Amino acid sequence: MQTKHKVVSPAEWDLARKALLVKEKELTRMRDQVAKERMALPWEHVEKSYEFNGPQGKETLSDLFDGRSQLITVHFMLGPGWAEGCPGCSFNADSIDGTLPHLLNHDVSLVVVSRAPLEEIQRFQQRMGWKFKWVSSNGSDFNYDYHVSFTPEELNNGGVYYNYAKIPNKSEELPGLSAFYKEENGEIYHTYSAYSRGMDQMINTYNYLDIAPLGRNEDGPHTMDWMKHHDKYAVQPVATGNGSCCH
């Protein structure tokens, strides 16, 4: 493909890169500041004892902490009767398994939650090859209370409350994540939730694409048009041990 970029000498390239580095450092400092302000947010006491259906049977929200003080729940779009999970949520989920040893040994449990029945979740999880814990909130208010699932009445009432605003929406499920803290006495607090593009920071693939020469290269009518479930791509990675990784 013919490049449209200006081609310069090594000295000119170095100057341009240093100029961008100034902005990258500003972004890093801003990200650090936002992280501090995120941790300083007030907490919301969780009044309900939510129940989930998981691989070990019925579990409460408290059980999902699994002996740790912190819990992150990833709200995955997989509704009852769906043939497969949301491609975008699957894109995010591909980044989870590699983080788990680090999270679990840093006092953080992570659990994926969907409203589909457990057998439907497990069928799709097996297909995708994921190992993380995934539970069903079917029959619980959990998804509704954290504004990622919507009743027919909400959908037919001119908009739903999502990402801290009322928006037009026709989907019964939307993506997000929520964080919780449990005190030694068992009291649980909701500390944070993010939705929509607030999920981008969790997707490792985006971090790599953003430093690739063409970036995310999203030129369709909608962002992420290019993205598929990972088992639907024509080229798949194969570990060969000789430097070749794909076929």
C-alpha positions as CSV (number, residue, x, y, z in Angstrom):
1,M,0.0,0.0,0.0
2,Q,1.3,3.4,-0.9
3,T,2.1,5.5,2.2
4,K,0.5,8.9,2.5
5,H,2.8,9.9,5.3
6,K,5.6,12.3,5.0
7,V,9.0,10.5,4.9
8,V,11.8,12.3,6.6
9,S,15.4,12.0,7.7
10,P,16.3,10.2,11.0
11,A,17.0,13.6,12.6
12,E,13.6,15.0,11.6
13,W,11.9,11.8,12.7
14,D,13.5,12.1,16.1
15,L,12.3,15.7,16.6
16,A,8.7,14.7,15.6
17,R,8.8,11.8,18.0
18,K,10.1,13.9,20.9
19,A,7.2,16.4,20.3
20,L,4.7,13.6,20.5
21,L,6.4,12.2,23.6
22,V,5.6,15.5,25.5
23,K,1.9,14.9,24.9
24,E,2.2,11.2,25.8
25,K,3.7,12.1,29.1
26,E,0.9,14.6,29.7
27,L,-1.6,11.9,29.0
28,T,0.2,9.5,31.4
29,R,0.1,12.1,34.2
30,M,-3.5,12.9,33.5
31,R,-4.4,9.2,33.6
32,D,-2.6,8.8,36.9
33,Q,-4.5,11.8,38.3
34,V,-7.9,10.4,37.1
35,A,-7.0,7.1,38.7
36,K,-6.4,8.9,42.0
37,E,-9.7,10.7,41.7
38,R,-11.5,7.4,40.8
39,M,-10.2,5.8,44.0
40,A,-11.3,8.9,45.9
41,L,-15.0,8.6,44.8
42,P,-17.5,8.1,47.5
43,W,-18.9,4.5,48.0
44,E,-22.4,3.3,47.8
45,H,-23.6,0.7,50.3
46,V,-25.0,-2.4,48.6
47,E,-28.4,-3.1,50.3
48,K,-29.4,-6.2,48.3
49,S,-28.1,-9.8,48.6
50,Y,-27.9,-10.7,44.9
51,E,-27.8,-14.3,44.0
52,F,-26.1,-15.9,41.0
53,N,-25.9,-19.3,39.4
54,G,-22.3,-20.4,38.8
55,P,-20.2,-23.5,38.3
56,Q,-20.3,-24.3,42.0
57,G,-24.0,-23.7,42.3
58,K,-25.9,-20.7,43.9
59,E,-23.6,-17.9,45.1
60,T,-24.3,-14.5,46.5
61,L,-22.5,-11.3,45.6
62,S,-20.5,-11.8,48.8
63,D,-19.5,-15.3,47.7
64,L,-18.1,-13.9,44.4
65,F,-15.3,-12.1,46.4
66,D,-13.9,-15.6,47.0
67,G,-12.0,-14.5,50.2
68,R,-10.7,-11.2,48.7
69,S,-11.7,-7.7,49.6
70,Q,-12.1,-6.4,46.1
71,L,-14.4,-7.6,43.2
72,I,-14.7,-6.5,39.6
73,T,-17.8,-7.8,37.7
74,V,-17.7,-7.6,33.9
75,H,-21.2,-7.1,32.5
76,F,-21.2,-9.3,29.4
77,M,-24.0,-8.9,26.8
78,L,-25.4,-12.4,26.6
79,G,-29.2,-12.5,27.1
80,P,-31.5,-15.5,27.6
81,G,-31.9,-17.4,24.3
82,W,-29.1,-15.6,22.4
83,A,-27.2,-17.8,20.0
84,E,-23.9,-16.3,21.0
85,G,-22.4,-13.5,23.0
86,C,-21.9,-9.9,21.9
87,P,-18.8,-9.6,19.6
88,G,-17.7,-6.5,21.4
89,C,-18.0,-8.1,24.8
90,S,-16.1,-11.1,23.5
91,F,-13.4,-8.8,22.2
92,N,-13.0,-7.4,25.8
93,A,-13.2,-10.9,27.3
94,D,-10.2,-12.1,25.2
95,S,-8.1,-9.8,27.4
96,I,-9.2,-11.3,30.7
97,D,-7.6,-14.7,31.3
98,G,-4.0,-13.5,31.2
99,T,-4.7,-10.9,33.9
100,L,-6.2,-13.3,36.4
101,P,-3.1,-14.6,38.1
102,H,-2.0,-11.1,38.8
103,L,-5.4,-9.9,40.0
104,L,-6.0,-12.9,42.2
105,N,-2.7,-12.5,43.9
106,H,-3.3,-8.7,44.4
107,D,-6.5,-9.1,46.5
108,V,-8.9,-8.7,43.5
109,S,-11.4,-11.2,42.2
110,L,-12.9,-10.8,38.7
111,V,-16.1,-12.5,37.6
112,V,-18.0,-12.1,34.3
113,V,-21.8,-11.8,34.7
114,S,-24.5,-12.3,32.1
115,R,-28.3,-12.6,32.3
116,A,-28.4,-15.8,30.1
117,P,-29.0,-19.1,32.0
118,L,-25.8,-20.8,33.1
119,E,-26.1,-23.6,30.5
120,E,-26.2,-21.1,27.7
121,I,-23.2,-19.2,29.2
122,Q,-21.2,-22.4,29.5
123,R,-21.9,-23.5,26.0
124,F,-20.5,-20.2,24.6
125,Q,-17.6,-20.1,27.0
126,Q,-16.5,-23.6,26.0
127,R,-16.7,-22.6,22.3
128,M,-14.5,-19.5,23.0
129,G,-12.0,-21.4,25.2
130,W,-12.1,-18.9,28.1
131,K,-11.2,-20.0,31.6
132,F,-12.4,-17.0,33.8
133,K,-15.3,-17.5,36.2
134,W,-18.6,-16.6,34.5
135,V,-22.0,-16.6,36.4
136,S,-25.6,-16.1,35.5
137,S,-27.6,-13.3,37.1
138,N,-30.8,-14.7,35.6
139,G,-33.7,-14.1,38.0
140,S,-31.8,-11.4,39.9
141,D,-32.1,-7.6,39.8
142,F,-28.3,-7.3,39.5
143,N,-28.0,-6.4,35.8
144,Y,-31.0,-4.0,36.0
145,D,-29.7,-2.3,39.1
146,Y,-26.3,-1.7,37.5
147,H,-27.9,-0.4,34.3
148,V,-26.8,-3.0,31.8
149,S,-30.1,-4.8,31.3
150,F,-33.4,-3.2,30.5
151,T,-37.0,-4.2,30.9
152,P,-39.5,-4.0,28.0
153,E,-41.2,-1.1,29.7
154,E,-37.9,0.8,29.8
155,L,-37.1,0.1,26.2
156,N,-40.6,1.3,25.1
157,N,-40.4,4.4,27.3
158,G,-38.3,6.6,25.0
159,G,-34.9,5.7,26.4
160,V,-32.9,4.0,29.1
161,Y,-30.5,5.2,31.8
162,Y,-27.1,4.1,30.7
163,N,-23.6,5.6,31.1
164,Y,-25.1,8.2,33.5
165,A,-27.6,9.6,31.0
166,K,-30.9,8.8,29.4
167,I,-30.2,7.5,25.9
168,P,-32.3,6.0,23.1
169,N,-31.8,2.3,23.0
170,K,-33.4,-0.8,21.6
171,S,-31.1,-3.5,23.0
172,E,-32.1,-5.4,26.2
173,E,-28.4,-5.7,27.1
174,L,-25.5,-3.3,27.1
175,P,-21.8,-3.6,28.2
176,G,-20.2,-2.4,31.4
177,L,-18.2,-3.2,34.5
178,S,-18.6,-2.6,38.2
179,A,-16.3,-2.7,41.2
180,F,-17.1,-3.6,44.8
181,Y,-15.3,-3.6,48.2
182,K,-16.1,-5.9,51.1
183,E,-15.2,-5.0,54.6
184,E,-14.1,-7.6,57.2
185,N,-17.6,-7.5,58.8
186,G,-19.2,-8.5,55.4
187,E,-20.6,-5.1,54.4
188,I,-20.3,-4.5,50.6
189,Y,-19.9,-1.2,48.8
190,H,-20.2,-0.3,45.2
191,T,-17.2,1.8,44.3
192,Y,-17.2,2.3,40.5
193,S,-19.0,1.4,37.3
194,A,-18.0,2.2,33.7
195,Y,-19.9,1.8,30.4
196,S,-19.6,2.3,26.7
197,R,-16.1,3.5,25.7
198,G,-15.1,3.5,29.4
199,M,-14.5,-0.2,28.6
200,D,-11.8,0.6,26.0
201,Q,-9.0,0.7,28.6
202,M,-9.6,-3.0,29.4
203,I,-9.0,-4.2,25.9
204,N,-5.4,-5.1,25.3
205,T,-5.8,-5.4,21.6
206,Y,-6.7,-1.7,21.3
207,N,-3.5,-0.8,23.2
208,Y,-1.4,-2.6,20.6
209,L,-3.5,-1.3,17.6
210,D,-3.1,2.2,18.9
211,I,0.7,2.0,18.3
212,A,0.5,0.1,15.0
213,P,1.2,2.2,11.9
214,L,-2.5,2.4,10.9
215,G,-3.9,2.4,14.4
216,R,-7.4,1.0,14.7
217,N,-8.0,1.4,11.0
218,E,-11.8,1.7,11.5
219,D,-13.2,3.0,8.3
220,G,-16.6,1.4,8.3
221,P,-19.9,3.2,9.1
222,H,-19.5,2.1,12.7
223,T,-16.4,1.5,14.9
224,M,-15.5,-2.1,15.5
225,D,-17.1,-3.2,12.2
226,W,-13.9,-5.1,11.4
227,M,-13.9,-7.1,14.7
228,K,-15.2,-10.7,14.9
229,H,-15.4,-13.4,17.5
230,H,-11.8,-14.7,17.6
231,D,-12.8,-18.1,16.3
232,K,-14.3,-16.6,13.1
233,Y,-11.1,-15.0,11.8
234,A,-9.5,-16.7,8.7
235,V,-6.0,-16.3,10.2
236,Q,-5.4,-18.1,13.6
237,P,-2.3,-18.1,15.8
238,V,-0.3,-21.3,16.0
239,A,2.6,-21.6,18.4
240,T,5.4,-23.4,16.4
241,G,8.5,-22.4,18.4
242,N,10.3,-21.2,15.3
243,G,9.1,-17.6,15.1
244,S,6.0,-18.3,13.0
245,C,2.8,-17.8,14.9
246,C,0.0,-17.7,12.4
247,H,-1.6,-19.6,9.5
